Amino acid sequence: MRVDKDSIDYQVNLVALQEMEEAVPMTLRERRCLRKWVHKGNEVESNPWNYMNSDGMPLNYLQAFRIRFGYSNGPWDYWKGSDTELLWDEQHHCFLSKDEFLTDMTNRDTAA
């Protein structure tokens, strides 16, 4: 399917891409992959892996990319502090709070 580069949706996605590039630190590879994703007609706020946060909302492309390729947090998260850190649950493909994660791990251990 060919992308209509003159459509309002496509133009809005390009603006969102530009805003993310200006506001979010990212590697060259992340930037290149994000641009490809958006230029194919996709939104920044979606991802091809259908990864979701703990509320069931889709992660944006960059968040999902970082999880998919091995790093769910980094220097871009320094302001959050360790108390608010969310942990990736590979089984459910979503972020969980530390309490939820530990409870889930305990339940898995007792079920095994």
PyMOL commands that set and color helices and strands:
alter all, ss='L'
color gray80, all
select helices_A, chain A and resi 8-23+28-39+61-68+75-80+82-84+98-111
alter helices_A, ss='H'
color red, helices_A
select strands_A, chain A and resi 87-89+94-96
alter strands_A, ss='S'
color yellow, strands_A
deselect
rebuild
show_as cartoon
